[in-house]
């Protein structure tokens, strides 16, 4: 006997359910207040929907569960963002040699901790004060709710440069900016990077030491077509150019009509506005106000962001309660909080940095440790 469960014949089931609902007296009583000419259509559509519900029951269950938990999950992410600012401030102090933290030996340790932030033991646990401050941020004018997708919370060099410059291609988190404006912690970014400077020196020494024992790399020989551009083989206009070379006039005209008819002409802003409109249209049992603006796309985006901020702010206290409950359970050996992010990749990079630093220390006739 096969281990695989035999799939039901959904077409047969649908017809069976159609007959059942059609011949059920309760159905007739239910439909009595509707036009009889619509009854047969109802039987068919009901059976069809019953088939879909049955066939994809697990998918719909998971979907609805995800929808119910979406704001709690989002609030937990933003609770972690609160902690990211604390870790970044700690990194500024550590790099300046003003504080030491258990388990932190090199700068890259802060990148590793970034991916397990809720288990960082030397940070102050999130508090109601943190929640109040973050909710104030969520209702401010400079909030960037898309920061829940930000992944460079502890990139000290780039964040410090972004803070000190106005480069358009560099971004300093608006949450960090807001937090600094309320706490005065922006001064931490003026502290010297003592640890980072020493590490870079040791790493350079370590790399040079490795290069001494490695054979010289073979000379680079560019391929014969190195000066030619890459081919975008998805580009329909490239296909049209090729058609002009190999097809007859009739086929070329057919190809041209196809390319013009299927050419992507919409702008990113309009596509984003359509996505935002669809998102807002899917909100059930709540009215979302939209403030007037001369550009409807901006009005939609602001309404969506305001709504998301409101929902996250509402659920942050619950996320804090969940976290605090888990901390209590940890004391008796039970951990109900979500699993930490898999950061084996970052640990492997950390190992590489550590090895180069120690090699540089050795080359400089210094102890093989991180006490510098």
C-alpha positions, 0 to 999 in steps of 0.5 A, spaced: 500 500 500 502 506 498 504 511 503 501 517 500 494 519 501 489 518 495 487 525 493 479 525 493 476 527 486 473 534 487 469 534 481 465 528 484 465 531 491 462 538 488 457 534 484 455 530 490 454 536 494 450 540 489 445 535 489 445 534 497 444 542 498 439 542 492 435 536 496 435 539 503 428 541 505 432 546 510 435 549 504 428 550 501 426 554 507 432 558 507 431 560 500 424 561 501 425 569 501 429 569 495 427 569 487 426 561 485 429 563 478 436 564 482 436 557 486 439 553 481 445 558 481 445 558 488 446 550 489 452 550 484 455 556 487 455 553 494 457 547 492 463 550 488 465 554 494 464 548 499 469 544 494 474 550 494 474 551 502 475 543 503 480 543 498 484 548 501 482 548 508 489 548 511 491 554 506 485 558 508 486 556 516 494 559 515 492 565 512 486 567 517 491 566 522 496 570 519 491 576 518 489 575 525 496 575 528 499 580 523 499 586 528 502 582 534 507 580 529 509 587 527 509 589 534 514 584 536 518 586 530 518 594 532 519 592 540 526 589 537 527 595 533 527 599 540 532 594 542 536 596 536 537 603 538 540 601 545 545 596 542 547 601 537 548 606 543 552 601 547 556 600 541 558 607 540 560 607 548 564 600 547 568 603 541 570 609 545 573 604 550 568 607 555 564 601 557 565 593 556 560 588 555 560 581 557 561 577 550 563 582 546 570 582 544 570 585 537 566 590 533 563 585 529 560 582 535 554 587 535 552 585 528 551 578 530 547 581 536 543 585 531 540 578 529 539 576 536 537 582 539 531 580 544 536 575 547 542 580 548 543 580 556 546 586 557 541 591 554 536 594 559 529 590 557 524 594 554 519 598 558 513 602 558 517 608 558 520 605 551 513 603 549 511 610 550 517 614 546 516 609 540 508 610 540 510 618 540 515 616 534 509 612 530 505 619 531 510 623 529 511 627 522 518 623 520 516 616 521 518 611 516 514 605 518 518 601 512 524 601 517 521 594 519 525 591 513 531 595 515 537 590 516 543 595 518 541 597 525 549 596 527 552 598 521 556 603 525 561 606 519 555 607 515 550 610 520 555 614 523 557 617 516 550 618 514 549 622 521 554 626 519 553 628 512 547 629 507 548 623 502 542 621 498 544 614 498 545 613 505 540 613 510 540 614 518 534 611 521 528 616 523 527 612 529 534 613 531 534 620 530 527 621 534 530 617 539 536 622 539 532 628 539 528 626 546 534 623 549 540 627 547 544 620 545 546 623 538 552 625 542 555 618 542 556 619 535 561 624 536 565 619 541 572 616 537 572 610 534 578 607 538 576 600 538 575 600 530 581 604 529 585 598 532 581 593 529 582 595 522 590 596 523 590 589 526 586 586 520 591 590 515 597 586 518 593 580 518 592 580 511 599 582 509 601 576 513 597 571 510 599 574 503 606 573 505 605 565 505 600 565 499 603 564 491 602 570 487 595 570 484 595 569 476 594 575 472 587 576 470 586 575 462 580 578 460 575 574 455 575 576 448 568 579 448 570 583 455 568 590 451 561 588 449 555 589 453 551 584 457 545 581 453 538 583 456 535 576 453 528 578 456 528 585 453 522 585 447 526 590 443 532 586 443 527 580 440 524 585 435 531 588 433 533 580 432 526 579 428 528 585 423 534 581 421 531 574 420 523 575 419 519 577 413 516 584 413 509 581 415 512 577 421 516 583 423 509 587 423 506 582 427 512 582 432 512 590 433 504 590 434 506 585 440 511 589 443 508 595 443 501 592 446 505 589 451 510 594 453 510 596 460 508 603 461 506 604 468 510 608 473 513 605 479 509 611 483 502 609 480 504 601 481 505 603 488 499 607 489 495 601 486 498 596 491 496 601 497 489 602 494 488 594 494 491 594 501 486 599 504 480 596 500 482 589 504 481 592 511 475 590 514 470 593 519 474 599 520 474 606 516 481 609 514 481 616 513 484 619 507 487 626 508 486 631 502 493 632 498 494 634 491 497 628 489 492 622 490 498 617 490 501 621 496 494 621 500 493 614 499 501 612 502 500 617 508 493 614 510 496 607 509 502 609 513 498 612 519 493 606 519 499 601 520 503 606 525 496 606 529 495 598 529 502 597 531 502 602 537 495 599 539 499 592 539 506 594 542 503 594 550 501 587 548 508 585 545 511 588 551 507 583 556 508 577 551 516 579 552 515 580 559 511 573 560 517 570 556 522 572 561 519 570 567 518 563 564 525 563 562 527 563 569 523 556 570 526 553 564 521 555 559 522 559 553 516 561 549 518 567 545 520 566 538 526 562 535 532 567 534 534 569 527 538 564 524 545 567 524 550 562 522 552 566 516 554 572 521 558 567 526 562 565 520 564 572 518 565 573 525 570 568 525 574 570 519 574 577 522 577 574 529 582 570 526 585 576 522 585 580 528 589 575 532 594 574 526 595 581 526 596 581 533 601 576 532 605 579 527 605 585 531 608 581 537 602 582 541 598 577 545 593 573 542 587 576 545 582 582 544 585 586 550 587 592 546 
